[in-house]
Amino acid sequence: MTSKLKIIPLGGLGEIGKNMTVVEFGSDMIVIDCGMGFPQEDMYGIDVVLPDISYLKNNASRIRGIIITHGHEDHIGAVPYVLRELDVPIYTTTLTAALIELKLEEHDLLYNTQIFTKKTGSVFRLGCFTIEFIHVNHSIPDAVGLAIKTPVGTIVHTGDFKIDITPISGGMIDLVRFGELGKEGVLALLSDSTNVEKPGHSDSERKVGESFNKLFKDCDKRIIITTFASNIHRLQQIINVAARHKRKVAVTGRSMENIIRTATVLGYMDIPDNVMVDLDQINSLPKNHTVILSTGSQGEAMSALYRMAFSEHKQIRIDAGDRVIISASAIPGNEIMISRVIDELFHKGAEVIYDRNTELHVSGHASQEEQKMMIALTRPKYFIPVHGEYRMLVKHAELAEIVGIPAKNIVIAENGSVIEFTKKGIQCGDSVQAGAILVDGSGGIGEVGSVVMRDRHKLAEDGMIVIVITCSADTHHLLLDPEIVTRGFIYVKEAEDLMKELQRIVLESIEACEKQNIRDYNSIKLKVKSNLSGYLYKTTRKSPMILPVITEI
């Protein structure tokens, strides 16, 4: 049997986040990225969304390694959960490795995990694959694209990238290497689609530093800035501007504290002397000489900015003497949460600066002209857009056609699609199990299934009714009138007639069971539940969760 090269996305297509892609040939498999997604508004109680790794577990002996392109949550967030299920080495760059180690330490998994650090430009072999790390610009240092040499050709995976001609550190993206690969011959290009709806070029990160300088100049207020904790270049610029304006900087938010400490130790940040102070000291300093760096740019309920906005922070109180700067764009789905926090900050009397027109944030992803340049440089035979919602993949495919890729050589795939390369071309026919694994606060994996989520939806939308039925332990006859308790359905005192009618239906249901000599409690509960739900939907158009409870005396 002839082996075929296969690419199988398990996450990151048709969505933002949860990035994970399998490349396989013969008996060898590698996995690119291992990211988490963020729960949607209707995922009640869910903290983390992970890719379904059933396919990986079924092929564990074939996996030669997990390659991580950079240290953002949508690329590393699932690592602790996946490594509980799979014993697989990880290959990545130095900073990304350090951020993964922080996660593994929290989950008590660091001691038995192999993490191999590689520099940009490194070339190493995993099974039949030869992998090369290529330096790219992104909103976190140490981000790489990949050149994967397979027995039938080279695959280029851009990772998340942009072309920043004046980066804060690390140098410009290695366009020369991408061009060389194009000359050598690229079988397929997998390219970041996130910003495909934006024409032109993405701005340099340095623009944000210029905006901060203007906002600090002549400001007589305390300045509170929230941004992505992992945006080390942004944090460095804020600290540098604060030092220039003779302000002390304190940090609130565990993830940001950890990342600043790690980046400083590894040399990715250079903190000026006598600028940083503990948060405990910040209130004793004049407000116009202080800056607070905070997590919470996405309105997360447990973040430092959220707690400040809603007066839940133990050390910081927001008032009219504060200028709050939100230096981030909303991840799709987070807009409502961010708006709530901004409204509350205005209620506190703070000056809030969040308008995108103030150039407080630039994207770490390539816009259309940069995406076209990547395609033109690599000259791929086949093109597969990745990392984006479905409309983004379609638009990226359209860009590829403009640059000269034939439509028959472009594949718009979905999670679970098996993309095969054959002598006849590229095809996408079969599929493997893929989807979302939901994790709640317990930290378990796969514990929240479709039945639980359905119940949570029902509780959130229509509430719950508990029917307490008290029976004799000897005769099984009813001893007391049924007690009806509602939660989230209707206020009892305002619906006495309805409650009486519900009680009547319960009594009639129990009497019908007695006449039919039905003594099994489960059957009685089912009868009560069926009669009540039918009546409630008919009269109220609601379908609350109904829980009959039978107690014996």
C-alpha positions in Angstrom: 0.0 0.0 0.0 1.4 3.4 -1.0 1.6 5.9 1.8 -0.2 9.3 1.3 0.6 12.6 2.9 -2.3 13.8 4.9 -3.1 17.0 6.7 -5.9 16.8 9.3 -7.0 20.0 11.1 -8.5 19.1 14.5 -9.2 22.7 15.5 -8.8 26.3 14.3 -10.9 26.1 11.1 -14.3 27.8 11.1 -13.5 29.3 14.5 -11.1 31.6 16.3 -8.9 29.6 18.7 -8.5 25.9 19.4 -5.7 25.6 16.9 -4.4 22.0 16.2 -3.3 20.4 13.0 -2.0 16.9 12.3 0.4 16.1 9.5 1.0 12.4 8.8 2.7 10.1 6.3 2.9 6.3 6.7 3.6 5.4 10.3 4.6 9.0 11.4 2.5 11.8 12.7 3.3 15.3 14.0 0.9 17.8 15.6 1.2 21.5 15.0 -0.1 23.6 18.0 -2.3 22.6 20.9 -4.6 25.5 21.6 -7.7 26.2 23.6 -10.8 28.1 22.6 -12.9 30.6 24.6 -16.5 29.6 25.6 -19.4 31.2 23.8 -22.1 33.1 25.8 -24.4 30.2 25.8 -21.8 27.8 27.2 -23.0 28.2 30.8 -20.4 27.4 33.4 -17.7 26.4 30.8 -14.2 27.8 31.4 -12.2 26.2 28.6 -13.0 24.7 25.1 -10.5 22.1 23.9 -10.1 20.3 20.6 -11.4 16.7 20.5 -8.2 14.6 20.5 -9.9 11.2 20.0 -8.0 10.7 16.7 -4.7 11.4 18.5 -5.5 9.0 21.3 -6.3 6.3 18.7 -3.0 6.9 17.0 -0.8 7.7 20.0 2.0 5.3 19.0 2.5 7.2 15.7 2.9 10.7 17.1 6.5 11.8 17.0 6.0 15.2 18.7 3.9 18.3 19.2 5.3 21.5 17.6 4.2 24.8 19.0 4.5 27.9 16.9 4.1 30.5 19.7 2.9 31.1 23.2 -0.6 32.4 22.9 -3.5 30.5 24.6 -5.1 29.5 21.4 -1.9 27.7 20.5 -0.7 26.3 23.9 -3.8 26.4 26.2 -4.8 22.8 25.7 -1.3 21.4 26.4 -1.9 20.4 30.0 -5.1 18.6 29.2 -3.7 16.8 26.1 -0.6 15.7 28.1 -2.8 14.0 30.6 -4.0 11.7 27.8 -0.8 11.5 25.7 2.9 11.0 26.5 4.3 13.1 23.7 7.4 15.4 23.5 7.0 19.1 22.7 9.2 21.1 20.4 9.2 24.9 20.5 11.2 28.1 21.1 12.6 29.3 24.4 9.9 31.8 25.5 7.1 29.5 24.4 8.6 26.6 26.3 8.8 28.7 29.5 5.1 29.7 29.2 4.2 26.1 28.7 6.2 25.1 31.7 4.2 27.6 33.8 1.0 25.9 32.7 2.3 22.4 33.3 3.5 23.4 36.8 0.0 24.5 37.7 -1.3 21.1 36.6 1.5 19.1 38.3 2.6 17.7 34.9 6.0 19.4 34.5 8.0 16.5 36.1 7.3 14.0 33.3 7.0 16.1 30.2 9.8 16.4 27.6 10.1 19.9 26.2 12.8 20.5 23.6 13.7 24.1 22.9 14.8 25.2 19.4 16.0 28.5 18.0 14.7 30.1 14.9 16.5 28.6 11.9 16.9 25.3 13.7 16.3 22.1 11.6 15.4 18.8 13.3 13.9 15.5 12.3 10.8 13.7 13.7 10.2 10.4 12.0 10.1 11.0 8.2 9.6 14.7 8.7 12.3 17.4 8.8 11.1 20.6 10.5 12.6 24.0 10.2 11.7 27.0 12.4 11.4 30.3 10.5 11.3 33.6 12.4 8.0 35.6 12.0 6.6 38.8 13.5 3.6 38.5 15.8 2.3 40.1 19.0 4.5 37.8 21.1 8.3 37.2 20.8 9.7 33.8 19.6 6.9 33.1 17.1 7.8 30.9 14.2 6.5 29.6 11.0 7.4 26.1 9.9 8.9 24.4 6.8 8.1 20.7 7.0 9.9 18.5 4.5 7.9 15.3 3.8 8.7 12.4 1.5 6.5 14.0 -1.2 7.3 17.7 -0.8 7.6 20.7 1.5 4.7 22.1 3.5 4.9 25.6 4.8 2.8 26.6 7.8 3.0 30.3 8.6 1.8 30.1 12.2 0.3 33.5 13.3 2.3 36.2 11.4 2.5 39.7 10.2 5.2 41.7 8.4 6.6 44.3 10.8 9.4 46.3 9.2 10.2 48.1 12.5 9.6 45.5 15.2 10.3 46.2 18.8 12.8 43.4 19.1 13.8 40.1 17.4 14.2 41.5 13.9 11.9 41.5 10.8 10.1 38.4 9.6 12.5 36.2 7.6 11.0 36.8 4.2 14.2 35.8 2.5 13.8 32.2 3.8 10.2 32.0 2.7 11.3 33.2 -0.7 14.1 30.6 -0.8 11.6 27.9 0.0 9.4 29.1 -2.8 12.3 28.8 -5.3 13.0 25.3 -3.9 9.4 24.3 -4.3 6.5 24.3 -1.9 3.9 21.6 -2.1 1.3 23.3 0.1 1.0 26.6 2.1 -1.1 26.7 5.3 -1.5 30.4 6.0 -3.0 32.5 8.8 -6.4 33.9 7.8 -7.3 36.0 10.9 -7.1 39.4 9.3 -8.1 38.6 5.8 -11.0 41.0 5.9 -8.6 44.0 6.4 -7.1 45.6 3.3 -3.6 46.9 3.2 -0.9 46.2 5.7 -1.0 45.7 9.5 0.6 48.6 11.4 3.9 48.2 13.3 3.8 47.7 17.0 5.9 50.9 17.4 2.8 53.0 16.6 1.2 52.0 19.9 4.3 53.2 21.7 3.9 56.6 20.1 0.2 56.7 21.2 1.1 55.9 24.8 3.7 58.7 24.8 0.9 61.2 23.8 -1.5 59.9 26.5 1.2 60.1 29.2 2.3 63.6 28.3 0.9 66.3 30.6 -1.5 63.7 32.2 -2.1 64.5 35.9 -4.1 61.4 36.6 -3.2 57.9 37.6 -2.9 55.7 34.5 -4.3 52.2 34.4 -3.6 50.2 31.3 -5.0 46.8 30.3 -3.7 44.7 27.4 -3.1 41.1 26.6 -0.8 39.6 29.2 1.3 37.9 26.6 2.0 41.0 24.5 5.5 41.4 25.8 6.4 44.1 23.3 3.4 46.2 24.3 4.3 45.8 28.0 7.9 46.8 27.3 6.8 49.9 25.6 4.4 50.9 28.4 7.1 50.5 31.0 9.6 52.4 28.9 7.1 55.3 28.4 6.3 55.3 32.1 10.0 55.5 33.0 10.4 58.4 30.5 7.6 60.3 32.3 8.9 59.5 35.8 6.1 57.2 36.7 6.3 54.0 38.8 4.7 50.9 37.5 2.8 48.2 39.4 1.2 45.0 38.0 -2.0 43.3 38.9 -3.1 40.0 37.5 -1.3 36.7 38.0 -0.9 35.8 34.3 0.7 39.2 33.6 3.0 39.0 36.6 4.2 35.6 35.6 4.8 36.5 32.0 6.7 39.7 32.9 8.8 37.8 35.4 9.5 35.0 32.9 10.3 37.3 30.0 12.7 39.4 32.1 14.6 36.4 33.4 15.0 35.1 29.8 16.0 38.4 28.5 12.9 39.2 26.4 12.2 42.3 28.5 14.6 44.9 29.8 13.1 46.7 32.8 14.6 50.1 33.6 16.0 50.5 37.1 13.7 51.7 39.9 10.5 51.7 37.8 8.6 48.7 39.1 7.0 48.7 42.5 4.8 46.3 44.4 1.0 46.9 44.1 0.9 47.3 47.9 3.0 50.5 47.5 1.1 52.1 44.7 -1.6 53.8 46.8 1.1 55.6 48.9 2.5 57.4 45.8 1.0 60.5 44.1 -1.5 59.4 41.5 0.1 61.4 38.7 3.4 59.5 39.3 1.9 56.0 38.9 0.9 53.4 36.3 -1.0 50.2 36.9 -0.7 47.4 34.4 -3.7 45.1 34.5 -5.1 42.0 33.0 -8.7 42.0 31.8 -8.6 43.5 28.3 -11.4 41.0 27.3 -13.7 41.8 30.2 -13.0 38.4 31.9 -15.1 38.1 35.1 -12.2 37.1 37.3 -9.6 39.5 35.8 -8.0 42.4 37.7 -9.7 45.2 35.6 -13.1 43.6 36.1 -12.6 43.5 39.8 -11.5 47.1 39.9 -14.5 48.2 37.8 -17.0 46.4 40.0 -15.3 47.4 43.3 -14.1 43.9 44.1 -10.4 44.5 43.9 -8.8 44.4 47.4 -6.1 47.1 46.7 -7.3 49.4 43.9 -10.3 51.7 43.8 -11.3 53.4 40.5 -12.5 57.0 40.7 -12.5 60.2 38.8 -8.7 60.6 39.3 -8.0 57.7 36.9 -7.3 57.4 33.2 -8.0 53.9 32.1 -6.5 52.8 28.7 -7.8 49.6 27.0 -5.0 48.6 24.7 -6.5 45.6 22.9 -9.1 44.6 20.4 -12.1 42.4 21.3 -11.7 38.7 20.5 -15.0 37.8 18.6 -17.6 36.9 21.2 -16.2 39.1 24.0 -17.7 42.4 22.9 -20.6 42.4 25.4 -18.3 41.6 28.4 -15.9 44.4 27.5 -18.8 46.9 27.1 -20.0 46.0 30.6 -16.6 46.7 32.1 -16.3 50.0 30.2 -19.7 51.1 31.3 -18.9 50.4 34.9 -15.6 52.3 34.6 -17.6 55.3 33.4 -20.0 54.9 36.3 -17.0 55.2 38.6 -16.1 58.6 37.0 -13.0 57.3 35.3 -11.8 58.6 32.0 -11.8 55.6 29.7 -9.8 55.6 26.4 -10.7 52.6 24.2 -11.5 53.9 20.8 -9.6 52.1 18.1 -9.0 55.4 16.3 -6.5 56.3 19.0 -4.1 53.6 17.7 -3.9 51.9 21.1 -3.8 48.5 19.5 -2.3 47.1 16.4 -3.0 43.5 15.2 -0.4 40.8 15.3 -1.9 39.2 12.2 -1.2 39.9 8.5 -3.7 41.9 6.5 -4.5 41.3 2.8 -1.3 42.7 1.2 0.9 40.7 3.6 -1.1 37.6 3.0 -0.7 38.0 -0.7 3.0 38.6 -0.3 3.4 35.3 1.6 1.6 33.4 -1.1 3.7 35.1 -3.8 7.0 34.4 -2.0 6.3 30.7 -1.3 4.7 29.9 -4.7 2.8 26.9 -3.3 1.3 24.3 -5.6 -1.6 23.9 -3.2 -3.1 26.4 -0.8 -5.0 25.7 2.5 -6.2 28.7 4.5 -6.2 28.1 8.3 -6.8 29.9 11.6 -10.1 31.7 11.0 -13.9 31.6 10.9 -15.3 30.1 7.7 -15.9 33.4 5.9 -12.2 34.3 6.5 -11.1 31.0 5.0 -13.3 31.7 1.9 -11.9 35.2 1.5 -8.3 34.0 1.9 -9.0 31.4 -0.8 -10.2 34.3 -3.0 -6.9 36.2 -2.3 -4.9 33.1 -3.3 -6.7 33.0 -6.7 -5.9 36.7 -7.3 -2.2 35.9 -6.7 -2.4 33.0 -9.2 -3.2 29.8 -7.4 -5.7 27.8 -9.5 -9.1 27.2 -7.7 -8.8 23.5 -8.1 -5.5 23.7 -6.0 -7.2 25.4 -3.1 -8.9 23.5 -0.2 -11.3 25.1 2.2 -11.4 22.5 4.9 -13.3 22.0 8.2 -12.2 20.5 11.5 -11.8 16.8 11.0 -11.3 17.0 7.2 -8.7 14.6 5.9 -6.7 16.5 3.2 -4.8 14.0 1.0 -2.1 14.6 -1.6 -2.2 12.1 -4.4 -0.7 11.9 -7.9 -4.0 13.3 -9.2 -3.8 16.3 -7.0 -5.3 17.3 -3.6 -8.6 16.0 -2.3 -10.6 16.4 0.9 -13.1 13.5 1.2 -12.8 11.5 4.4 -13.1 12.9 7.9 -12.1 12.0 11.5 -13.8 12.7 14.8 -13.3 16.4 15.7 -15.2 18.9 17.7 -15.1 20.6 21.1 -14.4 19.2 24.5 -15.9 21.4 27.3 -14.2 21.9 30.6 -15.8 23.5 33.6 -14.3 24.8 36.9 -13.5 21.3 38.2 -10.6 21.0 35.7 -11.9 17.7 34.4 -11.8 16.9 30.7 -14.9 15.8 28.8 -17.1 15.9 31.9 -19.5 18.4 30.4 -21.4 16.6 27.7 -24.3 17.5 25.5 -26.9 16.3 28.0 -25.4 18.6 30.8 -25.2 21.5 28.4 -28.8 20.9 27.3 -29.9 21.0 30.9 -28.0 24.2 31.6 -29.7 25.8 28.6 -33.1 24.8 29.8 -32.4 26.1 33.3 -31.1 29.4 31.9 -34.0 29.9 29.6 -37.0 28.5 31.4 -36.0 27.8 35.0 -36.8 24.8 37.1 -39.8 23.3 39.1 -39.3 20.8 41.9 -42.3 18.7 42.9 -41.9 17.2 46.4 -44.2 14.2 46.9 -44.4 12.7 50.4 -45.6 9.1 50.7 -46.1 6.4 53.3 -43.2 4.0 53.4 -45.7 1.1 54.1 -48.7 1.8 51.9 -47.0 4.1 49.3 -50.1 6.4 49.6 -49.8 10.2 49.5 -49.5 11.6 53.1 -49.3 15.4 52.3 -50.3 17.7 49.5 -47.5 18.0 46.9 -45.2 20.9 47.5 -44.1 22.9 44.4 -40.9 24.9 44.5 -39.9 27.0 41.5 -36.5 28.6 40.6 -36.0 31.0 37.7 -39.5 30.1 36.3 -42.1 32.3 37.9 -42.6 34.2 41.2 -45.1 32.0 43.1 -47.0 34.8 44.8 -47.8 36.4 41.5 -49.1 33.1 40.1 -51.2 31.5 42.8 -53.8 30.2 40.3 -51.1 28.6 38.2 -49.6 26.9 41.3 -53.0 25.5 42.3 -53.5 24.1 38.8 -50.1 22.5 38.9 -50.8 21.0 42.3 -54.1 19.6 40.9 -52.3 18.0 37.9 -49.8 16.4 40.3 -52.6 14.9 42.4 -54.5 13.6 39.4 -51.3 12.0 38.1 -50.7 10.2 41.4 -54.3 9.1 41.6 -54.2 7.7 38.0 -51.1 5.7 39.0 -52.9 4.3 42.1 -55.9 3.3 40.0 -53.5 1.5 37.6 -51.7 -0.1 40.6 -48.4 1.6 39.5 -46.2 1.5 42.6 -42.8 2.0 41.0 -41.6 5.5 42.0 -39.7 6.1 38.7 -43.0 5.4 36.7 -44.9 7.8 39.0 -42.3 10.5 38.5 -42.4 10.1 34.8 -46.2 10.4 34.8 -46.1 13.6 36.9 -43.4 15.1 34.7 -45.1 14.3 31.5 -48.5 15.7 32.5 -46.9 18.9 34.0 -44.6 19.6 31.0 -47.5 19.2 28.5 -49.7 21.6 30.5 -47.0 24.2 31.1 -46.0 24.4 27.5 -49.6 24.7 26.4 -50.4 27.5 28.9 -47.0 29.4 29.2 -45.0 28.3 26.1 -42.2 27.5 28.5 -40.4 24.2 29.1 -38.9 24.5 32.6 -36.9 21.6 33.9 -39.2 19.5 36.1 -37.8 17.4 38.9 -40.3 15.2 40.8 -38.9 14.1 44.2 -40.6 11.4 46.2 -39.8 11.0 49.9 -41.0 8.3 52.2 -42.2 8.6 55.8 
